[in-house]
Amino acid sequence: MVSLAQQHREQHATSHGTPAVAGTACTSGTLDNHHRAMLAKLQADVIRIRSIRSRERRNDVKGGLLGEYADYLSIVMNSGDTSTNTVLVQCCIWALDAGNYGLCLKLAEHAISNGMESPDKFTRTLPEILLEELASQVNHSDQPDHYTPYLLTLAELTVGQDVTDEIKAKFSKALGKAQYSHNPSAALQAYRHAAHYGAKVQTIIRKLEQGVIDHE
């Protein structure tokens, strides 16, 4: 069976500028040089982004920058090097911030499966960052159902990862919200999971158990 992550790679490769994973020949020396250049670029881009006060504008800039890293990311994912790659991990987070979910999930699959760590400035692990930030986007959206496939894919990618109970609760609550109108039984399961980890969702659980769905 093709995984959800694989499906999203195929669906978003063209429309979201996802770097291809076709074999790209590159010697270790060339990759090292390219990596140093990309690290220097990343540092400069981070400084540029930090200078922008508007969060919306910052995310727009992140989205625009991602294409400049596409070739390098493709090389990294074909190199066989499984050590933490700061550029790849940061681009994964930027892609989520920018709403480029196809690219985010593609990079997340590579990073998480290889145990890559989050950048030093973060206290959360990469799975925790992605789970919490995607949940926040769902909770602030007026179309939460739009996020259902991305939530399900990320849930699949992070199975077995060490994640705080608070983030598990927040993510499961977001998954329930996303599925509430079109899949009440799945939403109920997600809300029960959220409650298990401390989320205050008893009222909505009772409504779902009684078959009461509020349509806005």
N, C-alpha and C positions, 0 to 999 in steps of 0.2 A: 504493500500500500504506500502510495506517495504521501509523505508527511505534509502537514499544513505549511510548514516552513518552505518545503520544496515547491509547493503550489504557488506560494507568494513570490518566490524567486522568479518563477516562470512568468507569472502574471504581471509583475512590476518591472522586469528587466528593461523593457523598452520605454514604458510610459514614465518611469521615474528616474531614468538615467542610471540604473544600477550597473556597476561595473561588471563586465563579462568575466567568466571564470574559465574561458578557453585557455589552453596552455600557453604561457608566455615565457619564452626562454630568457633567462637572466642569470648571469654568473653571480656568485656570492659577493665578489668585489663590487660589481655594478650595483647590486642591491644595497650594499652598505653605504655606498656613496649617495645613492638615491634616498636612502633612509635619512641620512644626515641632512640632506637638502630639504626633505619634507619636514623633519623636526624643526629646522630653522624657520620654515614657512609657517608651520603650526604655531610656533611661539609668537611670530609677528601677527598672525591672524587672531590669536587669543587676545593680544594687547589691543588690537583694533576693535574687537567685539566688546571688550570690557569698557572701552571709552564711550560706547553708545548707551544712552540712558533708557531709551525706550525698549522694553522687552520685545514688542512686536517687531520693531526695526532690527533688533539683534537677531531674531529668528529668521527674518528675511535675508540678512547678510549670511548667516550660517548656511541657509539653503543655497544661496548663490555660490558660496565657496566650495561646496561639496564636489561639483564637477571638476574643480581644479585638482582634486585628489584622486579622481576615478582611475586613471591609469596606474598610479602607484598602488592603490588598494587591490587592483586586479593582480598585479605582480606579487604582492604580499600573500594573497590567498592561494597563489599557485606555487609559491616558493617552497612550501613544506616546512617553513619555520613556524613553530607553534609557540614561541616565546611571546610574552606580552608586547604588543605593538601599540605604543601610545597614540600614534596618529590614527590607526584603525579604530581604536576604542573611542577616541574623542570624536571622530567622524560618525561613529554609531550613535553617540549621544546627540550630536548636532542634527543628525538626520531625524531623530525623534522630535527634537525641539522644532524643527522646520516642517514637520508633518510629512516627511518623506518616509513613510512606513515600510515600503518595499525595501529600500536601501537599508534602513535601520535593522529590519529583521534579518536581512542577508548578512550584514556585518555582525549582528548579535549572535547568529548561529555559529559563525566562525569563531568569534571571540569566546563565547561561553563554552563551546565544545572543547576549546583548547585551554580553558582555565585562565584566560587573560584577566589581569587586574585592572581596576579603575584607576584613572589618573590620581596622582598624589594629593591633589586639592580636594578630593572627595573622601568623606568618611564612610560612605556606603559602598558596597560591592557593586560591580556592574549590573548583575541581575536585580539588585535592590533599586538602583537608579532607574533602570528601564521600567520595572514594575510600578514603582511609585509615580514616576513622571507620566507614564501612559494613563494610569488611573486618574491622575489630576486632570489631564486633558479631557477624559471622559466626564468627570464630575463637573467640569465647567462648560460642557458642550450642550447645545439645545437639540443635538441629534446623536445621542449616545449609542443608538443601535448601529450607526456607521462604523463604530470601532470594534464590533463583535469579532470579526475575523482576525484582527490584529491582536486583540486580547487573548483569543484562543491560541494563536500561534505562539505568542510570548509565553503563555502558561506552559505550553508544550516544551519550549526551549529551556525553561527554568525549573523543570521537574527535578527534584532532588537537591536543589541549590539551598545553601544556608541563608535564609531570609528572616528578618525579624518578624515577630507576630504582628506588630503594628502595620507593617507593609503588606503582609499577607491579608490582613483584615481590609485594608484600604483597597487592595487590588480586587479581592473577591467581591467587595461591595460594588466596585465599578463594573465588574463583569455582570453582576446581577442587574444593575441599572441598564446596561447595554442590551440585555436580553429580555428585559421586563415586558415589553409590549408584544414581542413576536415569538418568544419562547418562555412562557411563564414557569414551566416545570424546571427548565435549566436555570432560570433566574432564582427560583426558590432554593435550589441546591447551592447556588453561589452565595446567596444571602445567609443560608445556614452555615456555610463554611466561614463566611465573614463573622458571624456571631460567635462561632467557636473560638475565633482569635480576638474577640473583644469588641467588635463593632456593635453599635447600638442600632440594630435593625429589626427589633422584635415586632414592631407595628407592621412593617411591610411584610414580614414573614407571615403574620397572622392573616393579612389580606390575601396573600397568595395561597395560603392553605385553605382559605374560604372561597377561593376562586374569584376574588374581587380584584379587577384590574382597572386602575384609574387611567383613562386615556385623556391626555391634555388636548 
